Amino acid sequence: MFPQYTVTFSEDARELLCRGTPAEEKARYEALFFFEQDLRRRGCALIAGVDEAGRGPLAGPVVAAAVILPEEVDLPGLDDSKRLSAAQRERLAAQICTCARAWAVGLASVAEIDALNILQASFLAMRRALAGLPLKPDHVVVDGRPIPRLPLPQTGVVRGDAQVAAVAAASIIAKVTRDRLMVALDREFPQYGFARHKGYPTREHLAMLQRYGPSPHHRRSFGPVKALLGGPGGYA
């Protein structure tokens, strides 16, 4: 059995992670690396951060990324992908892919989401991302709860995407990859506006669902889509 832990940062540590003045931003950025530095002191050289994007949308796959950062790295502005603009995410994603010791992306399809549920599909995507790494990590740090059936030591960190550098990097790669996939789907199904809302249940998206019905890329197990199909079993 490989060790698994879940960690919740203290309020003092959370305060360090708030953006503000240049000095506060410097402190926030440095704090992002504390967890990995501690793991390195314990003998872990290759630490993979893992996160996913796309649990909430009504359409498209869930995307996970795994990133192993070098011990010495300079990524100004690195943060939870949700706290960054699209332009900031794109800039940082390019930098991460250039400087990372290893990175990989894993997906779980809409069919797998409907068959497994979104939580288990997210774990599946995370396992695929880790399996795609060209280097085997000594330790995995995952945003949230530990990944079931993972044959590696791991730690789940509550809000890890805002508190651990490698997890923040993974959150950016996952988000950028998924957004690009949704832009590609928009070219195939322009009537839904995927390029704008990325599949999230916005007013526009729900209106287009009502008007055109679900596409093959909509998650039929999700409430608004299921309701449109007439509930369990649906009419389609």
N, C-alpha and C positions, 0 to 999 in steps of 0.2 A: 504493500500500500504506500503510495507516495503522499508526503505530507501536504495538507491543505489547510489554509487559514483564511479568515476574513478579518480585515482591519478597518476600523473607523478612526479617522484622525480626530485629535482633540480640538476644542474651540480655539486654543492658542495657535495651533498649526493652521487652522482655517483662516485666521486673521492674516497670516503671512501670505495667503493666497489671494487676497483682495487687490485689485488694481488700484492705482492712485497716482501719487507723485512719482517722479523718476526713481527716488530712493525706495519707495514702496514697491514699484514694479521690479526693481533689481532684487529686492528681498523675496518677492513672489517667485521670480524666475529661479533664483538659487534654491528656494525651498522645493521646487519641482524635482530636484535631483537628490534630496536627502534620502529618500527611501531606497533608491538604487545604490547610493553610496554605502548605506548600511548593509545591503545585500552583498556588495563587493567586499566589505570588511569581513563578511562571513564566508568568503571564498567563492562567490558566484561571479564568474567573468562574463558570461553571456546571459543577459537578462532580457527576456522578451515581454514587451507590453502588448496587451490585446484589448481591442474594443470593437464594437459593432455600430453600424448605422442602419436605420430603416426598420425599427421595430414598430413605430407608430403609423406609418403610411398604409393606405388601402391598396397600394399597387406596387409591383416591382419586388425584386429579391431583397433579402436582408444580406448586408455585406459586412464582413469582418476583416480586420487587418491585424497583422502581427509585425512588430518593429523591434529590432535590436539596435540600440544606439551605441556608439563608441563611448568609452569612459570620458574622453575629452571631446566636447562638441559645443558648438555655438549656434543656437537657434533662437535669436531674439524674437520675442512675441509668442513663443510656444505656449499653447494653452488648450483647454478644452475646445473642441471644434465648434461647439454651440456658442461660444463667447467670441468667435471670430467672424469677420465678414467673409463673403465668398472670395473676394480678392486676396484677403490675408491667408485663407486656407489654401488657395492655389499656390501662392508664393511659398508658403511653408511646406506644402506637399512636395514641391520640386526640390527644395533644400533637403528635406528628410530623405527622399529617394536617392539623392546624391551622396549624403554623408553617412547614412545608416550602414552598419555592418551587414545587416540583412533585413529584408522586408518581404512580405507576401500578403496576398489578398485571398479570402475564401468566401464563397457565396452559398446561400441556400435558396433554392428556387421558390416561386410562388406555390407550385405543387407540393413541395416539401413543407412549406409553412402551413398550408391547409391540412396536410396529413399529420404533422407532428405537433403543431401549435407554435406560436412565434417564439416562445422562450426556448424550446428544444431546438428549433431551427436556428436560432441565434447561436446556441452552443455548437451545433453542427458546423456552422460557418466558421466559428472560432477554431474548432479542431482542424478544419481544412486549411485555414490561414497558417496555423502553426505547422501543419504537415508540409506546407509549401515552402517553409523557410529552408534555405540552403545550409544553414548552421543549426545544430541542435542546441536549444537553450539549456543553461544550467537551472534556470528558474523562470517561471512565468508569473507575471503580475497582470491580473485581469480586472477590468472595471466591473465592480459589483460582486456577485457571488462566484465562487470557484466553478470551473468547467467540469461537469461530470465525465467520468471515464477518460481522464487525461493522464497518460503515463509519464507525467513530469511533475516535479515539485511545483506548487503554485500558491499564490496568495491572492485572494480577492480583496480589493480595496474599494470601500464605499466612496463614490464620487472620485474614483481613481483617475478619470480623464482630466480632472482639474488639479490633481495632486501628485501625480507621478509622471515624469517626463516621457518615458517610453509609451505609457498608456495614452498620454495626450497626443503623441506623435501618431499612434495607431488610430486614435479617434479622427484625426485629420485625414489620414490616408483613406480610411473607410468612408468618411463623409464625401470626400472629393470623388472617389470612385463611384459611389452610389449616385451622386448628383449627375455625373457624366452618363451613367447608364440611363437615368431618367430623361436626360436631354436626348439621348439616342432613341428612346421609346417615343418621345414626342414627335420625332420625324415619322415614325411608323403610325402613330395614332394622334394626330395633331388636335383632334376635337376635344381631348380631355385637358389640355394645358399642362401636361407633365413637366415641361421645361420650367414652368413658373412655380408650381406648388410641390413638385417632386413627389407627388403621390399622396401628400398629407391631406386630411379631410377638410380642406378649406371650403368656404361657401361656393366658390367657383367649381371646385372639383365635384362636390355633391350635386350641384345643379347639372353638370355635364353627365354625371352618372345617371341621374333621373332621365335626362334627355336621350342619351344614346345607349344606356345599359352597360354592363361590365364588358371590358375588353378581355382578351385571354391573359392579360397581365394583372388583372385585379384579383385580390385575395378573397375568395368566396367564403372563407370562414370568418371574415371580419364583419362586424355588425351592420354597417350601412350597406355593404354589398349583399350580405345574406338577406337582409330585409327586402332589398330590391328584388331578389330572386324568390321571395315568398316564404322566407323562413327556412327551417330545416327541410332539406330535400328540394326546396324551391320549385319553381314552375318550369325552369329551363332544363 
